[in-house]
Amino acid sequence: MAKVKTSVVFKHYAPQQSLLLPPSLEELIGPKHLVRVVNEVVEAMDISDLINLYQGGGTSSFHPRMLLKVLLYAYSVKIYTGRKIAKALGQDIHFMWLSGMSRPDFRTINNFRSSKAKEIIEVLFKEMLEFLVAQQYIKLENYFCDGTTLRADTNQHKMVWKKNAERYGKKNLEHCRELFKQIEELNDQENKAYGSGDLEEHGASSAVTKEAIAEKVTALNQTIRNAATKSCKRKAATLKKKLREAESKIDKYDVQIAKAGKRSGYNKTDPDASAMMMKNKVEVLPAYNILAGSEQQFITGISVHQTTNDGVCFEEHLQQIEQQQPSKPDRIIADSIFGTEQNYELLQSNEIANYMKFPLYHKEQTKAYQQNRFIKENFSYDPVTDSYGCPNDQRLIFKGKRQHTHKRTGYRSVVKLYECNDCSGCPFIQQCCKSTKGNNRQIEVNEKLETFKQQARENLHTELGQTLKKRRSIEIESCFGDIKHNMGFRRFHLRGLHKVKTEFALVAMAHNLRKLHLKELKKTA
């Protein structure tokens, strides 16, 4: 055994020794710690609506303010599951201090998050925004909007595709018709051999319904009872079994198509999750589309959607942020996918300034686009004759109006159709009439959309517009980056659209608390 050096001096270490005056948790937590920010903000919030959800009676409940603090702090420090939060309440002094040494178990935490918090989460989010406005961290003037996808809590291999359900459903109906035909042939054989007095005769029917299947099953039962040979009975029993299996498949595929709705499919683990292309442009996984807006890198509006097209989701997003924000923003700044006629019209009806790009906004700034004489945007317009001039000095005359209906939203746009009277002999016909394959050049003009686009151009080309345009990617993308990379939140832990909305609201509130904490630290630095 090696000899122990006697000249080395160590600090006193006696872990089992009792303390005469045990230290207070208050003394162990730094004055600028994140947990104090969470405590201060939640204490300032009005949670009367949350308290009113409790009916009273029976045993006492854990205070909802304490549970809300614990949830928000847990999300701020990357703890997202009920079991881990319950474990931290017994091990982490910050959780102990925040909960006042209360020890709710994981079931209590999960029930609070999935029931009480779910019902009132938008009110709580609004309360936090009011606190930030009162403390002058945000003004709710500019709303920088964008979307991102987050994975659902699902098994990615259990997707149900709508097209497959429709295809298999059609094959199953064809199989049913074939079974009907075999049943009729069996009945005809029985009738020829034994007469038709004891057997009910059914005409062939191409319509496959539950009523038709029930009639065929009744006929088969009668055949089984009255058949003289065992082979006939066995064949009738086999047809009956196949018909019952086909009937169950009809219901199965109908349910799958109904669940998918307008989506391409859904996931069996979480039917509300949709298959979406992830940001890496490689994987298609069950996920939700998140739309959010920010100001000063505080998240000021959120919504969760089941479709990947941000522009299509914007109307619903605008409706939800009206309930979340104390006041509507003065202007909305968003990328080109949001620049549709319907969305521009929504901004106008809500009296919000239009700073949203449109799909060709960046391309319009290039010289190649501006010098291309053959695109309709560069044709000269004569308002007196309501006609356009082409590069060959020919006039494109107004021919009428056409209505376009958006497939997903049902929004209707009116476009005007213009056509050149005669493009034969034109030296530019190959360059100008590519899409019409040598016919007269036609163009479609959406006057309302063009007016909105011009409004967006003018706003974005101002000094303020240039500043806001540069800040958009810094603002909202920084929020998504903090959530995904710093907070490690890349996948939901709850299932179902409503629970997912609740969870992302908690994530957004936790992000705001983290941002508030950083700003407080910078003040004292």
Rosetta blueprint (number, residue, H / E / L):
1 M L
2 A L
3 K L
4 V L
5 K L
6 T L
7 S L
8 V L
9 V L
10 F L
11 K L
12 H L
13 Y L
14 A L
15 P L
16 Q L
17 Q L
18 S L
19 L L
20 L L
21 L L
22 P L
23 P L
24 S L
25 L H
26 E H
27 E H
28 L H
29 I L
30 G L
31 P L
32 K L
33 H L
34 L H
35 V H
36 R H
37 V H
38 V H
39 N H
40 E H
41 V H
42 V H
43 E H
44 A H
45 M L
46 D L
47 I L
48 S H
49 D H
50 L H
51 I H
52 N L
53 L L
54 Y L
55 Q L
56 G L
57 G L
58 G L
59 T L
60 S L
61 S L
62 F L
63 H L
64 P H
65 R H
66 M H
67 L H
68 L H
69 K H
70 V H
71 L H
72 L H
73 Y H
74 A H
75 Y H
76 S H
77 V L
78 K L
79 I L
80 Y L
81 T L
82 G H
83 R H
84 K H
85 I H
86 A H
87 K H
88 A H
89 L H
90 G L
91 Q L
92 D L
93 I H
94 H H
95 F H
96 M H
97 W H
98 L H
99 S H
100 G L
101 M L
102 S L
103 R L
104 P L
105 D L
106 F H
107 R H
108 T H
109 I H
110 N H
111 N H
112 F H
113 R H
114 S H
115 S H
116 K H
117 A H
118 K H
119 E H
120 I H
121 I H
122 E H
123 V H
124 L H
125 F H
126 K H
127 E H
128 M H
129 L H
130 E H
131 F H
132 L H
133 V H
134 A H
135 Q L
136 Q L
137 Y L
138 I L
139 K L
140 L L
141 E L
142 N E
143 Y E
144 F E
145 C E
146 D E
147 G E
148 T E
149 T E
150 L E
151 R E
152 A L
153 D L
154 T L
155 N L
156 Q L
157 H L
158 K L
159 M E
160 V E
161 W E
162 K H
163 K H
164 N H
165 A H
166 E H
167 R H
168 Y H
169 G H
170 K H
171 K H
172 N H
173 L H
174 E H
175 H H
176 C H
177 R H
178 E H
179 L H
180 F H
181 K H
182 Q H
183 I H
184 E H
185 E H
186 L H
187 N H
188 D H
189 Q H
190 E H
191 N H
192 K H
193 A H
194 Y H
195 G L
196 S L
197 G L
198 D L
199 L L
200 E L
201 E L
202 H L
203 G L
204 A L
205 S L
206 S L
207 A L
208 V L
209 T L
210 K H
211 E H
212 A H
213 I H
214 A H
215 E H
216 K H
217 V H
218 T H
219 A H
220 L H
221 N H
222 Q H
223 T H
224 I H
225 R H
226 N H
227 A L
228 A L
229 T L
230 K H
231 S H
232 C H
233 K H
234 R H
235 K H
236 A H
237 A H
238 T H
239 L H
240 K H
241 K H
242 K H
243 L H
244 R H
245 E H
246 A H
247 E H
248 S H
249 K H
250 I H
251 D H
252 K H
253 Y H
254 D H
255 V H
256 Q H
257 I H
258 A H
259 K H
260 A H
261 G L
262 K L
263 R L
264 S L
265 G E
266 Y E
267 N E
268 K L
269 T L
270 D L
271 P L
272 D L
273 A L
274 S E
275 A E
276 M E
277 M E
278 M L
279 K L
280 N L
281 K L
282 V L
283 E L
284 V E
285 L E
286 P E
287 A E
288 Y E
289 N E
290 I E
291 L E
292 A E
293 G E
294 S E
295 E E
296 Q L
297 Q L
298 F E
299 I E
300 T E
301 G E
302 I E
303 S E
304 V E
305 H E
306 Q L
307 T L
308 T L
309 N L
310 D H
311 G H
312 V H
313 C H
314 F H
315 E H
316 E H
317 H H
318 L H
319 Q H
320 Q H
321 I H
322 E H
323 Q H
324 Q H
325 Q L
326 P L
327 S L
328 K L
329 P L
330 D L
331 R E
332 I E
333 I E
334 A E
335 D L
336 S H
337 I H
338 F H
339 G L
340 T L
341 E H
342 Q H
343 N H
344 Y H
345 E H
346 L H
347 L H
348 Q H
349 S H
350 N L
351 E L
352 I L
353 A E
354 N E
355 Y E
356 M E
357 K L
358 F L
359 P L
360 L L
361 Y H
362 H H
363 K H
364 E H
365 Q L
366 T L
367 K H
368 A H
369 Y H
370 Q H
371 Q L
372 N L
373 R L
374 F L
375 I L
376 K H
377 E H
378 N H
379 F L
380 S E
381 Y E
382 D E
383 P L
384 V L
385 T L
386 D L
387 S E
388 Y E
389 G E
390 C L
391 P L
392 N L
393 D L
394 Q L
395 R E
396 L E
397 I E
398 F E
399 K E
400 G E
401 K E
402 R E
403 Q E
404 H E
405 T E
406 H L
407 K L
408 R L
409 T L
410 G L
411 Y L
412 R E
413 S E
414 V E
415 V E
416 K E
417 L E
418 Y E
419 E E
420 C E
421 N L
422 D L
423 C L
424 S L
425 G L
426 C L
427 P L
428 F L
429 I H
430 Q H
431 Q H
432 C H
433 C L
434 K L
435 S L
436 T L
437 K L
438 G L
439 N L
440 N L
441 R L
442 Q E
443 I E
444 E E
445 V E
446 N L
447 E H
448 K H
449 L H
450 E H
451 T H
452 F H
453 K H
454 Q H
455 Q H
456 A H
457 R H
458 E H
459 N H
460 L H
461 H L
462 T L
463 E H
464 L H
465 G H
466 Q H
467 T H
468 L H
469 K H
470 K H
471 R H
472 R H
473 S H
474 I H
475 E H
476 I H
477 E H
478 S H
479 C H
480 F H
481 G H
482 D H
483 I H
484 K H
485 H H
486 N H
487 M L
488 G L
489 F L
490 R L
491 R E
492 F L
493 H L
494 L L
495 R L
496 G L
497 L H
498 H H
499 K H
500 V H
501 K H
502 T H
503 E H
504 F H
505 A H
506 L H
507 V H
508 A H
509 M H
510 A H
511 H H
512 N H
513 L H
514 R H
515 K H
516 L H
517 H H
518 L H
519 K H
520 E H
521 L H
522 K H
523 K H
524 T H
525 A L
